[in-house]
Amino acid sequence: MLQRITKNLSFPDRSLRSIGLVRVKRTYDGVQALSAFGLGLMIGAALALLLAPRSGRDLRKRVQESVNGNDEQMTTH
């Protein structure tokens, strides 16, 4: 067995195969990259909804008041 390993040292894949191992080559194509991006987008959206400081109704009301100039809490710099 040792002779097989030393004989194949110049070929790493053959050396690994001779002791029962194989090299795993991971390649990512466009579909996998796009699905990983989509998954990250969904996780980010879910976290944004869970960690929002105000409800949607309150936030829309505050934005509308600030656009109309009726918000006393907003200050301009």
N, CA, C, O and CB atoms as a CASP TS submission, in Angstrom:
PFRMAT TS
TARGET T0000
AUTHOR 0000-0000-0000
METHOD Language model
MODEL 1
PARENT N/A
ATOM      1  N   MET     1       0.825  -1.189   0.000  1.00  0.00           N
ATOM      2  CA  MET     1       0.000   0.000   0.000  1.00  0.00           C
ATOM      3  C   MET     1       0.869   1.252   0.000  1.00  0.00           C
ATOM      4  O   MET     1       0.560   2.204  -0.717  1.00  0.00           O
ATOM      5  CB  MET     1      -0.938  -0.002   1.204  1.00  0.00           C
ATOM      6  N   LEU     2       1.916   1.280   0.762  1.00  0.00           N
ATOM      7  CA  LEU     2       2.809   2.433   0.818  1.00  0.00           C
ATOM      8  C   LEU     2       3.467   2.670  -0.531  1.00  0.00           C
ATOM      9  O   LEU     2       3.703   3.813  -0.923  1.00  0.00           O
ATOM     10  CB  LEU     2       3.874   2.236   1.899  1.00  0.00           C
ATOM     11  N   GLN     3       3.767   1.572  -1.249  1.00  0.00           N
ATOM     12  CA  GLN     3       4.366   1.717  -2.571  1.00  0.00           C
ATOM     13  C   GLN     3       3.390   2.374  -3.548  1.00  0.00           C
ATOM     14  O   GLN     3       3.786   3.184  -4.385  1.00  0.00           O
ATOM     15  CB  GLN     3       4.811   0.352  -3.105  1.00  0.00           C
ATOM     16  N   ARG     4       2.123   2.017  -3.432  1.00  0.00           N
ATOM     17  CA  ARG     4       1.122   2.630  -4.301  1.00  0.00           C
ATOM     18  C   ARG     4       1.020   4.130  -4.039  1.00  0.00           C
ATOM     19  O   ARG     4       0.893   4.927  -4.969  1.00  0.00           O
ATOM     20  CB  ARG     4      -0.246   1.963  -4.098  1.00  0.00           C
ATOM     21  N   ILE     5       1.075   4.501  -2.770  1.00  0.00           N
ATOM     22  CA  ILE     5       0.965   5.923  -2.419  1.00  0.00           C
ATOM     23  C   ILE     5       2.175   6.694  -2.925  1.00  0.00           C
ATOM     24  O   ILE     5       2.023   7.760  -3.521  1.00  0.00           O
ATOM     25  CB  ILE     5       0.825   6.099  -0.893  1.00  0.00           C
ATOM     26  N   THR     6       3.375   6.167  -2.695  1.00  0.00           N
ATOM     27  CA  THR     6       4.579   6.877  -3.143  1.00  0.00           C
ATOM     28  C   THR     6       4.676   6.904  -4.659  1.00  0.00           C
ATOM     29  O   THR     6       5.209   7.858  -5.227  1.00  0.00           O
ATOM     30  CB  THR     6       5.830   6.228  -2.557  1.00  0.00           C
ATOM     31  N   LYS     7       4.176   5.885  -5.315  1.00  0.00           N
ATOM     32  CA  LYS     7       4.194   5.846  -6.776  1.00  0.00           C
ATOM     33  C   LYS     7       3.302   6.936  -7.364  1.00  0.00           C
ATOM     34  O   LYS     7       3.607   7.495  -8.418  1.00  0.00           O
ATOM     35  CB  LYS     7       3.744   4.469  -7.278  1.00  0.00           C
ATOM     36  N   ASN     8       2.223   7.229  -6.692  1.00  0.00           N
ATOM     37  CA  ASN     8       1.241   8.177  -7.212  1.00  0.00           C
ATOM     38  C   ASN     8       1.360   9.571  -6.592  1.00  0.00           C
ATOM     39  O   ASN     8       0.430  10.369  -6.717  1.00  0.00           O
ATOM     40  CB  ASN     8      -0.147   7.644  -6.978  1.00  0.00           C
ATOM     41  N   LEU     9       2.471   9.887  -5.930  1.00  0.00           N
ATOM     42  CA  LEU     9       2.599  11.192  -5.286  1.00  0.00           C
ATOM     43  C   LEU     9       2.527  12.348  -6.267  1.00  0.00           C
ATOM     44  O   LEU     9       2.083  13.436  -5.900  1.00  0.00           O
ATOM     45  CB  LEU     9       3.890  11.262  -4.530  1.00  0.00           C
ATOM     46  N   SER    10       2.942  12.144  -7.476  1.00  0.00           N
ATOM     47  CA  SER    10       2.864  13.220  -8.458  1.00  0.00           C
ATOM     48  C   SER    10       1.444  13.436  -8.954  1.00  0.00           C
ATOM     49  O   SER    10       1.162  14.439  -9.611  1.00  0.00           O
ATOM     50  CB  SER    10       3.775  12.925  -9.629  1.00  0.00           C
ATOM     51  N   PHE    11       0.552  12.511  -8.648  1.00  0.00           N
ATOM     52  CA  PHE    11      -0.852  12.639  -9.011  1.00  0.00           C
ATOM     53  C   PHE    11      -1.688  12.632  -7.730  1.00  0.00           C
ATOM     54  O   PHE    11      -2.048  11.561  -7.241  1.00  0.00           O
ATOM     55  CB  PHE    11      -1.292  11.491  -9.978  1.00  0.00           C
ATOM     56  N   PRO    12      -2.000  13.799  -7.182  1.00  0.00           N
ATOM     57  CA  PRO    12      -2.713  13.847  -5.894  1.00  0.00           C
ATOM     58  C   PRO    12      -4.036  13.098  -5.893  1.00  0.00           C
ATOM     59  O   PRO    12      -4.376  12.447  -4.905  1.00  0.00           O
ATOM     60  CB  PRO    12      -2.966  15.273  -5.511  1.00  0.00           C
ATOM     61  N   ASP    13      -4.787  13.180  -6.983  1.00  0.00           N
ATOM     62  CA  ASP    13      -6.076  12.489  -7.012  1.00  0.00           C
ATOM     63  C   ASP    13      -5.897  10.972  -6.943  1.00  0.00           C
ATOM     64  O   ASP    13      -6.665  10.285  -6.270  1.00  0.00           O
ATOM     65  CB  ASP    13      -6.852  12.868  -8.279  1.00  0.00           C
ATOM     66  N   ARG    14      -4.886  10.451  -7.638  1.00  0.00           N
ATOM     67  CA  ARG    14      -4.614   9.007  -7.572  1.00  0.00           C
ATOM     68  C   ARG    14      -4.163   8.595  -6.181  1.00  0.00           C
ATOM     69  O   ARG    14      -4.564   7.544  -5.683  1.00  0.00           O
ATOM     70  CB  ARG    14      -3.549   8.613  -8.601  1.00  0.00           C
ATOM     71  N   SER    15      -3.323   9.425  -5.545  1.00  0.00           N
ATOM     72  CA  SER    15      -2.860   9.112  -4.183  1.00  0.00           C
ATOM     73  C   SER    15      -4.031   9.034  -3.219  1.00  0.00           C
ATOM     74  O   SER    15      -4.121   8.107  -2.414  1.00  0.00           O
ATOM     75  CB  SER    15      -1.852  10.167  -3.695  1.00  0.00           C
ATOM     76  N   LEU    16      -4.924  10.005  -3.302  1.00  0.00           N
ATOM     77  CA  LEU    16      -6.094   9.993  -2.427  1.00  0.00           C
ATOM     78  C   LEU    16      -6.975   8.775  -2.694  1.00  0.00           C
ATOM     79  O   LEU    16      -7.464   8.142  -1.759  1.00  0.00           O
ATOM     80  CB  LEU    16      -6.906  11.275  -2.609  1.00  0.00           C
ATOM     81  N   ARG    17      -7.177   8.449  -3.973  1.00  0.00           N
ATOM     82  CA  ARG    17      -7.994   7.300  -4.335  1.00  0.00           C
ATOM     83  C   ARG    17      -7.386   5.994  -3.823  1.00  0.00           C
ATOM     84  O   ARG    17      -8.114   5.073  -3.451  1.00  0.00           O
ATOM     85  CB  ARG    17      -8.166   7.237  -5.846  1.00  0.00           C
ATOM     86  N   SER    18      -6.045   5.913  -3.802  1.00  0.00           N
ATOM     87  CA  SER    18      -5.404   4.665  -3.379  1.00  0.00           C
ATOM     88  C   SER    18      -5.605   4.376  -1.894  1.00  0.00           C
ATOM     89  O   SER    18      -5.491   3.226  -1.468  1.00  0.00           O
ATOM     90  CB  SER    18      -3.922   4.718  -3.686  1.00  0.00           C
ATOM     91  N   ILE    19      -5.905   5.407  -1.101  1.00  0.00           N
ATOM     92  CA  ILE    19      -6.172   5.163   0.321  1.00  0.00           C
ATOM     93  C   ILE    19      -7.659   5.282   0.646  1.00  0.00           C
ATOM     94  O   ILE    19      -8.055   5.319   1.811  1.00  0.00           O
ATOM     95  CB  ILE    19      -5.375   6.140   1.184  1.00  0.00           C
ATOM     96  N   GLY    20      -8.477   5.341  -0.416  1.00  0.00           N
ATOM     97  CA  GLY    20      -9.922   5.317  -0.207  1.00  0.00           C
ATOM     98  C   GLY    20     -10.571   6.673  -0.073  1.00  0.00           C
ATOM     99  O   GLY    20     -11.709   6.761   0.388  1.00  0.00           O
ATOM    100  N   LEU    21      -9.886   7.737  -0.462  1.00  0.00           N
ATOM    101  CA  LEU    21     -10.452   9.075  -0.382  1.00  0.00           C
ATOM    102  C   LEU    21     -10.611   9.654  -1.786  1.00  0.00           C
ATOM    103  O   LEU    21      -9.934   9.236  -2.726  1.00  0.00           O
ATOM    104  CB  LEU    21      -9.566   9.992   0.489  1.00  0.00           C
ATOM    105  N   VAL    22     -11.497  10.603  -1.907  1.00  0.00           N
ATOM    106  CA  VAL    22     -11.656  11.320  -3.168  1.00  0.00           C
ATOM    107  C   VAL    22     -11.720  12.807  -2.877  1.00  0.00           C
ATOM    108  O   VAL    22     -12.174  13.228  -1.813  1.00  0.00           O
ATOM    109  CB  VAL    22     -12.926  10.850  -3.931  1.00  0.00           C
ATOM    110  N   ARG    23     -11.260  13.595  -3.832  1.00  0.00           N
ATOM    111  CA  ARG    23     -11.316  15.041  -3.697  1.00  0.00           C
ATOM    112  C   ARG    23     -12.684  15.508  -4.175  1.00  0.00           C
ATOM    113  O   ARG    23     -13.154  15.109  -5.240  1.00  0.00           O
ATOM    114  CB  ARG    23     -10.168  15.733  -4.498  1.00  0.00           C
ATOM    115  N   VAL    24     -13.308  16.351  -3.377  1.00  0.00           N
ATOM    116  CA  VAL    24     -14.613  16.885  -3.737  1.00  0.00           C
ATOM    117  C   VAL    24     -14.397  18.264  -4.339  1.00  0.00           C
ATOM    118  O   VAL    24     -13.813  19.148  -3.713  1.00  0.00           O
ATOM    119  CB  VAL    24     -15.572  16.947  -2.500  1.00  0.00           C
ATOM    120  N   LYS    25     -14.869  18.427  -5.540  1.00  0.00           N
ATOM    121  CA  LYS    25     -14.761  19.720  -6.208  1.00  0.00           C
ATOM    122  C   LYS    25     -16.128  20.374  -6.179  1.00  0.00           C
ATOM    123  O   LYS    25     -17.083  19.885  -6.783  1.00  0.00           O
ATOM    124  CB  LYS    25     -14.237  19.570  -7.673  1.00  0.00           C
ATOM    125  N   ARG    26     -16.205  21.483  -5.471  1.00  0.00           N
ATOM    126  CA  ARG    26     -17.468  22.206  -5.381  1.00  0.00           C
ATOM    127  C   ARG    26     -17.443  23.368  -6.345  1.00  0.00           C
ATOM    128  O   ARG    26     -16.587  24.248  -6.263  1.00  0.00           O
ATOM    129  CB  ARG    26     -17.733  22.696  -3.942  1.00  0.00           C
ATOM    130  N   THR    27     -18.375  23.360  -7.240  1.00  0.00           N
ATOM    131  CA  THR    27     -18.536  24.478  -8.161  1.00  0.00           C
ATOM    132  C   THR    27     -19.969  24.970  -8.043  1.00  0.00           C
ATOM    133  O   THR    27     -20.912  24.186  -7.946  1.00  0.00           O
ATOM    134  CB  THR    27     -18.193  24.065  -9.636  1.00  0.00           C
ATOM    135  N   TYR    28     -20.102  26.251  -8.054  1.00  0.00           N
ATOM    136  CA  TYR    28     -21.423  26.850  -7.954  1.00  0.00           C
ATOM    137  C   TYR    28     -21.785  27.466  -9.299  1.00  0.00           C
ATOM    138  O   TYR    28     -21.010  28.223  -9.884  1.00  0.00           O
ATOM    139  CB  TYR    28     -21.472  27.913  -6.822  1.00  0.00           C
ATOM    140  N   ASP    29     -22.949  27.133  -9.764  1.00  0.00           N
ATOM    141  CA  ASP    29     -23.392  27.725 -11.017  1.00  0.00           C
ATOM    142  C   ASP    29     -24.353  28.874 -10.710  1.00  0.00           C
ATOM    143  O   ASP    29     -24.610  29.189  -9.548  1.00  0.00           O
ATOM    144  CB  ASP    29     -24.069  26.661 -11.930  1.00  0.00           C
ATOM    145  N   GLY    30     -24.862  29.473 -11.735  1.00  0.00           N
ATOM    146  CA  GLY    30     -25.720  30.644 -11.572  1.00  0.00           C
ATOM    147  C   GLY    30     -27.000  30.365 -10.818  1.00  0.00           C
ATOM    148  O   GLY    30     -27.481  31.216 -10.070  1.00  0.00           O
ATOM    149  N   VAL    31     -27.557  29.180 -11.007  1.00  0.00           N
ATOM    150  CA  VAL    31     -28.822  28.844 -10.332  1.00  0.00           C
ATOM    151  C   VAL    31     -28.607  28.757  -8.824  1.00  0.00           C
ATOM    152  O   VAL    31     -29.430  29.245  -8.050  1.00  0.00           O
ATOM    153  CB  VAL    31     -29.395  27.505 -10.869  1.00  0.00           C
ATOM    154  N   GLN    32     -27.511  28.142  -8.408  1.00  0.00           N
ATOM    155  CA  GLN    32     -27.233  28.044  -6.982  1.00  0.00           C
ATOM    156  C   GLN    32     -26.964  29.421  -6.380  1.00  0.00           C
ATOM    157  O   GLN    32     -27.408  29.709  -5.269  1.00  0.00           O
ATOM    158  CB  GLN    32     -26.041  27.118  -6.736  1.00  0.00           C
ATOM    159  N   ALA    33     -26.247  30.264  -7.101  1.00  0.00           N
ATOM    160  CA  ALA    33     -25.970  31.608  -6.605  1.00  0.00           C
ATOM    161  C   ALA    33     -27.259  32.413  -6.494  1.00  0.00           C
ATOM    162  O   ALA    33     -27.459  33.136  -5.518  1.00  0.00           O
ATOM    163  CB  ALA    33     -24.969  32.327  -7.523  1.00  0.00           C
ATOM    164  N   LEU    34     -28.125  32.291  -7.480  1.00  0.00           N
ATOM    165  CA  LEU    34     -29.394  33.013  -7.464  1.00  0.00           C
ATOM    166  C   LEU    34     -30.304  32.507  -6.346  1.00  0.00           C
ATOM    167  O   LEU    34     -30.988  33.298  -5.697  1.00  0.00           O
ATOM    168  CB  LEU    34     -30.098  32.880  -8.816  1.00  0.00           C
ATOM    169  N   SER    35     -30.313  31.204  -6.121  1.00  0.00           N
ATOM    170  CA  SER    35     -31.150  30.673  -5.038  1.00  0.00           C
ATOM    171  C   SER    35     -30.599  31.081  -3.674  1.00  0.00           C
ATOM    172  O   SER    35     -31.375  31.334  -2.753  1.00  0.00           O
ATOM    173  CB  SER    35     -31.245  29.138  -5.132  1.00  0.00           C
ATOM    174  N   ALA    36     -29.288  31.149  -3.527  1.00  0.00           N
ATOM    175  CA  ALA    36     -28.708  31.613  -2.266  1.00  0.00           C
ATOM    176  C   ALA    36     -29.048  33.082  -2.032  1.00  0.00           C
ATOM    177  O   ALA    36     -29.338  33.478  -0.903  1.00  0.00           O
ATOM    178  CB  ALA    36     -27.179  31.411  -2.265  1.00  0.00           C
ATOM    179  N   PHE    37     -29.013  33.890  -3.091  1.00  0.00           N
ATOM    180  CA  PHE    37     -29.393  35.301  -2.979  1.00  0.00           C
ATOM    181  C   PHE    37     -30.857  35.430  -2.590  1.00  0.00           C
ATOM    182  O   PHE    37     -31.198  36.238  -1.725  1.00  0.00           O
ATOM    183  CB  PHE    37     -29.129  36.041  -4.301  1.00  0.00           C
ATOM    184  N   GLY    38     -31.726  34.647  -3.216  1.00  0.00           N
ATOM    185  CA  GLY    38     -33.149  34.681  -2.899  1.00  0.00           C
ATOM    186  C   GLY    38     -33.432  34.262  -1.464  1.00  0.00           C
ATOM    187  O   GLY    38     -34.278  34.850  -0.789  1.00  0.00           O
ATOM    188  N   LEU    39     -32.720  33.246  -1.007  1.00  0.00           N
ATOM    189  CA  LEU    39     -32.887  32.806   0.376  1.00  0.00           C
ATOM    190  C   LEU    39     -32.463  33.907   1.344  1.00  0.00           C
ATOM    191  O   LEU    39     -33.137  34.155   2.343  1.00  0.00           O
ATOM    192  CB  LEU    39     -32.075  31.525   0.636  1.00  0.00           C
ATOM    193  N   GLY    40     -31.353  34.560   1.048  1.00  0.00           N
ATOM    194  CA  GLY    40     -30.899  35.672   1.884  1.00  0.00           C
ATOM    195  C   GLY    40     -31.889  36.819   1.890  1.00  0.00           C
ATOM    196  O   GLY    40     -32.095  37.469   2.915  1.00  0.00           O
ATOM    197  N   LEU    41     -32.505  37.067   0.732  1.00  0.00           N
ATOM    198  CA  LEU    41     -33.513  38.116   0.630  1.00  0.00           C
ATOM    199  C   LEU    41     -34.720  37.800   1.512  1.00  0.00           C
ATOM    200  O   LEU    41     -35.231  38.672   2.214  1.00  0.00           O
ATOM    201  CB  LEU    41     -33.954  38.295  -0.828  1.00  0.00           C
ATOM    202  N   MET    42     -35.171  36.541   1.469  1.00  0.00           N
ATOM    203  CA  MET    42     -36.329  36.147   2.283  1.00  0.00           C
ATOM    204  C   MET    42     -36.011  36.218   3.773  1.00  0.00           C
ATOM    205  O   MET    42     -36.838  36.673   4.564  1.00  0.00           O
ATOM    206  CB  MET    42     -36.782  34.729   1.915  1.00  0.00           C
ATOM    207  N   ILE    43     -34.829  35.774   4.155  1.00  0.00           N
ATOM    208  CA  ILE    43     -34.448  35.827   5.568  1.00  0.00           C
ATOM    209  C   ILE    43     -34.352  37.274   6.031  1.00  0.00           C
ATOM    210  O   ILE    43     -34.800  37.603   7.130  1.00  0.00           O
ATOM    211  CB  ILE    43     -33.106  35.100   5.802  1.00  0.00           C
ATOM    212  N   GLY    44     -33.776  38.136   5.208  1.00  0.00           N
ATOM    213  CA  GLY    44     -33.675  39.554   5.556  1.00  0.00           C
ATOM    214  C   GLY    44     -35.033  40.212   5.694  1.00  0.00           C
ATOM    215  O   GLY    44     -35.251  41.006   6.610  1.00  0.00           O
ATOM    216  N   ALA    45     -35.947  39.890   4.792  1.00  0.00           N
ATOM    217  CA  ALA    45     -37.295  40.465   4.865  1.00  0.00           C
ATOM    218  C   ALA    45     -38.024  39.987   6.122  1.00  0.00           C
ATOM    219  O   ALA    45     -38.708  40.768   6.784  1.00  0.00           O
ATOM    220  CB  ALA    45     -38.108  40.094   3.608  1.00  0.00           C
ATOM    221  N   ALA    46     -37.875  38.713   6.442  1.00  0.00           N
ATOM    222  CA  ALA    46     -38.529  38.185   7.643  1.00  0.00           C
ATOM    223  C   ALA    46     -37.974  38.846   8.901  1.00  0.00           C
ATOM    224  O   ALA    46     -38.729  39.194   9.809  1.00  0.00           O
ATOM    225  CB  ALA    46     -38.351  36.658   7.726  1.00  0.00           C
ATOM    226  N   LEU    47     -36.659  39.017   8.954  1.00  0.00           N
ATOM    227  CA  LEU    47     -36.062  39.685  10.114  1.00  0.00           C
ATOM    228  C   LEU    47     -36.491  41.142  10.195  1.00  0.00           C
ATOM    229  O   LEU    47     -36.720  41.655  11.291  1.00  0.00           O
ATOM    230  CB  LEU    47     -34.537  39.596  10.056  1.00  0.00           C
ATOM    231  N   ALA    48     -36.604  41.809   9.071  1.00  0.00           N
ATOM    232  CA  ALA    48     -37.052  43.203   9.077  1.00  0.00           C
ATOM    233  C   ALA    48     -38.472  43.313   9.613  1.00  0.00           C
ATOM    234  O   ALA    48     -38.785  44.238  10.363  1.00  0.00           O
ATOM    235  CB  ALA    48     -36.973  43.800   7.666  1.00  0.00           C
ATOM    236  N   LEU    49     -39.328  42.377   9.231  1.00  0.00           N
ATOM    237  CA  LEU    49     -40.705  42.411   9.741  1.00  0.00           C
ATOM    238  C   LEU    49     -40.769  42.106  11.233  1.00  0.00           C
ATOM    239  O   LEU    49     -41.561  42.701  11.965  1.00  0.00           O
ATOM    240  CB  LEU    49     -41.572  41.417   8.979  1.00  0.00           C
ATOM    241  N   LEU    50     -39.936  41.182  11.672  1.00  0.00           N
ATOM    242  CA  LEU    50     -39.952  40.809  13.095  1.00  0.00           C
ATOM    243  C   LEU    50     -39.339  41.880  13.987  1.00  0.00           C
ATOM    244  O   LEU    50     -39.761  42.044  15.132  1.00  0.00           O
ATOM    245  CB  LEU    50     -39.211  39.501  13.296  1.00  0.00           C
ATOM    246  N   LEU    51     -38.363  42.600  13.487  1.00  0.00           N
ATOM    247  CA  LEU    51     -37.635  43.560  14.321  1.00  0.00           C
ATOM    248  C   LEU    51     -38.031  45.008  14.056  1.00  0.00           C
ATOM    249  O   LEU    51     -37.344  45.917  14.522  1.00  0.00           O
ATOM    250  CB  LEU    51     -36.156  43.402  14.101  1.00  0.00           C
ATOM    251  N   ALA    52     -39.109  45.251  13.329  1.00  0.00           N
ATOM    252  CA  ALA    52     -39.547  46.614  13.033  1.00  0.00           C
ATOM    253  C   ALA    52     -39.963  47.315  14.326  1.00  0.00           C
ATOM    254  O   ALA    52     -40.667  46.726  15.145  1.00  0.00           O
ATOM    255  CB  ALA    52     -40.719  46.608  12.016  1.00  0.00           C
ATOM    256  N   PRO    53     -39.532  48.575  14.521  1.00  0.00           N
ATOM    257  CA  PRO    53     -39.850  49.274  15.774  1.00  0.00           C
ATOM    258  C   PRO    53     -41.298  49.732  15.866  1.00  0.00           C
ATOM    259  O   PRO    53     -41.799  49.965  16.966  1.00  0.00           O
ATOM    260  CB  PRO    53     -38.950  50.463  15.933  1.00  0.00           C
ATOM    261  N   ARG    54     -41.971  49.865  14.744  1.00  0.00           N
ATOM    262  CA  ARG    54     -43.363  50.316  14.738  1.00  0.00           C
ATOM    263  C   ARG    54     -44.195  49.408  13.833  1.00  0.00           C
ATOM    264  O   ARG    54     -43.665  48.678  12.995  1.00  0.00           O
ATOM    265  CB  ARG    54     -43.463  51.794  14.268  1.00  0.00           C
ATOM    266  N   SER    55     -45.505  49.474  14.027  1.00  0.00           N
ATOM    267  CA  SER    55     -46.382  48.720  13.138  1.00  0.00           C
ATOM    268  C   SER    55     -46.470  49.449  11.799  1.00  0.00           C
ATOM    269  O   SER    55     -46.112  50.622  11.701  1.00  0.00           O
ATOM    270  CB  SER    55     -47.799  48.535  13.768  1.00  0.00           C
ATOM    271  N   GLY    56     -46.936  48.766  10.794  1.00  0.00           N
ATOM    272  CA  GLY    56     -47.046  49.360   9.464  1.00  0.00           C
ATOM    273  C   GLY    56     -47.950  50.571   9.442  1.00  0.00           C
ATOM    274  O   GLY    56     -47.644  51.559   8.774  1.00  0.00           O
ATOM    275  N   ARG    57     -49.054  50.513  10.156  1.00  0.00           N
ATOM    276  CA  ARG    57     -50.004  51.632  10.189  1.00  0.00           C
ATOM    277  C   ARG    57     -49.353  52.865  10.815  1.00  0.00           C
ATOM    278  O   ARG    57     -49.481  53.970  10.287  1.00  0.00           O
ATOM    279  CB  ARG    57     -51.280  51.242  10.975  1.00  0.00           C
ATOM    280  N   ASP    58     -48.658  52.682  11.936  1.00  0.00           N
ATOM    281  CA  ASP    58     -47.988  53.809  12.595  1.00  0.00           C
ATOM    282  C   ASP    58     -46.884  54.388  11.710  1.00  0.00           C
ATOM    283  O   ASP    58     -46.724  55.606  11.632  1.00  0.00           O
ATOM    284  CB  ASP    58     -47.400  53.367  13.946  1.00  0.00           C
ATOM    285  N   LEU    59     -46.139  53.534  11.058  1.00  0.00           N
ATOM    286  CA  LEU    59     -45.058  53.996  10.195  1.00  0.00           C
ATOM    287  C   LEU    59     -45.594  54.780   9.001  1.00  0.00           C
ATOM    288  O   LEU    59     -45.038  55.822   8.653  1.00  0.00           O
ATOM    289  CB  LEU    59     -44.228  52.815   9.712  1.00  0.00           C
ATOM    290  N   ARG    60     -46.658  54.300   8.371  1.00  0.00           N
ATOM    291  CA  ARG    60     -47.252  55.025   7.240  1.00  0.00           C
ATOM    292  C   ARG    60     -47.784  56.387   7.682  1.00  0.00           C
ATOM    293  O   ARG    60     -47.646  57.378   6.965  1.00  0.00           O
ATOM    294  CB  ARG    60     -48.385  54.197   6.605  1.00  0.00           C
ATOM    295  N   LYS    61     -48.397  56.427   8.875  1.00  0.00           N
ATOM    296  CA  LYS    61     -48.926  57.689   9.398  1.00  0.00           C
ATOM    297  C   LYS    61     -47.788  58.678   9.646  1.00  0.00           C
ATOM    298  O   LYS    61     -47.911  59.858   9.319  1.00  0.00           O
ATOM    299  CB  LYS    61     -49.722  57.448  10.701  1.00  0.00           C
ATOM    300  N   ARG    62     -46.706  58.214  10.211  1.00  0.00           N
ATOM    301  CA  ARG    62     -45.566  59.095  10.499  1.00  0.00           C
ATOM    302  C   ARG    62     -44.916  59.601   9.210  1.00  0.00           C
ATOM    303  O   ARG    62     -44.537  60.769   9.121  1.00  0.00           O
ATOM    304  CB  ARG    62     -44.524  58.358  11.356  1.00  0.00           C
ATOM    305  N   VAL    63     -44.790  58.731   8.222  1.00  0.00           N
ATOM    306  CA  VAL    63     -44.217  59.153   6.941  1.00  0.00           C
ATOM    307  C   VAL    63     -45.127  60.174   6.278  1.00  0.00           C
ATOM    308  O   VAL    63     -44.646  61.171   5.738  1.00  0.00           O
ATOM    309  CB  VAL    63     -43.999  57.941   6.008  1.00  0.00           C
ATOM    310  N   GLN    64     -46.422  59.944   6.310  1.00  0.00           N
ATOM    311  CA  GLN    64     -47.369  60.875   5.708  1.00  0.00           C
ATOM    312  C   GLN    64     -47.313  62.228   6.411  1.00  0.00           C
ATOM    313  O   GLN    64     -47.351  63.267   5.752  1.00  0.00           O
ATOM    314  CB  GLN    64     -48.793  60.304   5.763  1.00  0.00           C
ATOM    315  N   GLU    65     -47.224  62.227   7.732  1.00  0.00           N
ATOM    316  CA  GLU    65     -47.136  63.483   8.477  1.00  0.00           C
ATOM    317  C   GLU    65     -45.838  64.223   8.167  1.00  0.00           C
ATOM    318  O   GLU    65     -45.831  65.449   8.063  1.00  0.00           O
ATOM    319  CB  GLU    65     -47.239  63.216   9.980  1.00  0.00           C
ATOM    320  N   SER    66     -44.759  63.492   8.022  1.00  0.00           N
ATOM    321  CA  SER    66     -43.486  64.167   7.737  1.00  0.00           C
ATOM    322  C   SER    66     -43.470  64.724   6.319  1.00  0.00           C
ATOM    323  O   SER    66     -42.859  65.765   6.078  1.00  0.00           O
ATOM    324  CB  SER    66     -42.306  63.200   7.936  1.00  0.00           C
ATOM    325  N   VAL    67     -44.129  64.054   5.374  1.00  0.00           N
ATOM    326  CA  VAL    67     -44.197  64.560   4.005  1.00  0.00           C
ATOM    327  C   VAL    67     -45.064  65.810   3.954  1.00  0.00           C
ATOM    328  O   VAL    67     -44.746  66.756   3.233  1.00  0.00           O
ATOM    329  CB  VAL    67     -44.749  63.484   3.049  1.00  0.00           C
ATOM    330  N   ASN    68     -46.150  65.821   4.709  1.00  0.00           N
ATOM    331  CA  ASN    68     -47.059  66.966   4.722  1.00  0.00           C
ATOM    332  C   ASN    68     -46.535  68.102   5.605  1.00  0.00           C
ATOM    333  O   ASN    68     -47.098  69.197   5.573  1.00  0.00           O
ATOM    334  CB  ASN    68     -48.438  66.530   5.205  1.00  0.00           C
ATOM    335  N   GLY    69     -45.503  67.885   6.370  1.00  0.00           N
ATOM    336  CA  GLY    69     -44.945  68.926   7.231  1.00  0.00           C
ATOM    337  C   GLY    69     -45.656  69.065   8.552  1.00  0.00           C
ATOM    338  O   GLY    69     -45.499  70.085   9.223  1.00  0.00           O
ATOM    339  N   ASN    70     -46.433  68.075   8.951  1.00  0.00           N
ATOM    340  CA  ASN    70     -47.191  68.157  10.199  1.00  0.00           C
ATOM    341  C   ASN    70     -46.502  67.470  11.359  1.00  0.00           C
ATOM    342  O   ASN    70     -47.093  67.351  12.433  1.00  0.00           O
ATOM    343  CB  ASN    70     -48.548  67.561  10.009  1.00  0.00           C
ATOM    344  N   ASP    71     -45.295  67.024  11.182  1.00  0.00           N
ATOM    345  CA  ASP    71     -44.623  66.252  12.224  1.00  0.00           C
ATOM    346  C   ASP    71     -43.762  67.175  13.065  1.00  0.00           C
ATOM    347  O   ASP    71     -42.800  67.756  12.562  1.00  0.00           O
ATOM    348  CB  ASP    71     -43.768  65.122  11.612  1.00  0.00           C
ATOM    349  N   GLU    72     -44.095  67.316  14.340  1.00  0.00           N
ATOM    350  CA  GLU    72     -43.309  68.166  15.235  1.00  0.00           C
ATOM    351  C   GLU    72     -42.018  67.480  15.676  1.00  0.00           C
ATOM    352  O   GLU    72     -41.047  68.153  16.023  1.00  0.00           O
ATOM    353  CB  GLU    72     -44.137  68.550  16.458  1.00  0.00           C
ATOM    354  N   GLN    73     -42.002  66.138  15.665  1.00  0.00           N
ATOM    355  CA  GLN    73     -40.818  65.405  16.125  1.00  0.00           C
ATOM    356  C   GLN    73     -39.678  65.486  15.114  1.00  0.00           C
ATOM    357  O   GLN    73     -38.510  65.391  15.492  1.00  0.00           O
ATOM    358  CB  GLN    73     -41.173  63.942  16.390  1.00  0.00           C
ATOM    359  N   MET    74     -39.998  65.656  13.859  1.00  0.00           N
ATOM    360  CA  MET    74     -38.969  65.703  12.823  1.00  0.00           C
ATOM    361  C   MET    74     -38.332  67.095  12.821  1.00  0.00           C
ATOM    362  O   MET    74     -39.027  68.110  12.846  1.00  0.00           O
ATOM    363  CB  MET    74     -39.569  65.361  11.418  1.00  0.00           C
ATOM    364  N   THR    75     -37.022  67.121  12.792  1.00  0.00           N
ATOM    365  CA  THR    75     -36.320  68.390  12.700  1.00  0.00           C
ATOM    366  C   THR    75     -35.461  68.375  11.457  1.00  0.00           C
ATOM    367  O   THR    75     -34.977  67.324  11.040  1.00  0.00           O
ATOM    368  CB  THR    75     -35.465  68.656  13.962  1.00  0.00           C
ATOM    369  N   THR    76     -35.271  69.550  10.860  1.00  0.00           N
ATOM    370  CA  THR    76     -34.432  69.646   9.674  1.00  0.00           C
ATOM    371  C   THR    76     -33.079  70.193  10.069  1.00  0.00           C
ATOM    372  O   THR    76     -32.972  71.046  10.949  1.00  0.00           O
ATOM    373  CB  THR    76     -35.087  70.533   8.596  1.00  0.00           C
ATOM    374  N   HIS    77     -32.067  69.707   9.424  1.00  0.00           N
ATOM    375  CA  HIS    77     -30.702  70.155   9.722  1.00  0.00           C
ATOM    376  C   HIS    77     -30.137  70.852   8.544  1.00  0.00           C
ATOM    377  O   HIS    77     -28.995  71.309   8.587  1.00  0.00           O
ATOM    378  CB  HIS    77     -29.803  68.998  10.122  1.00  0.00           C
TER
END
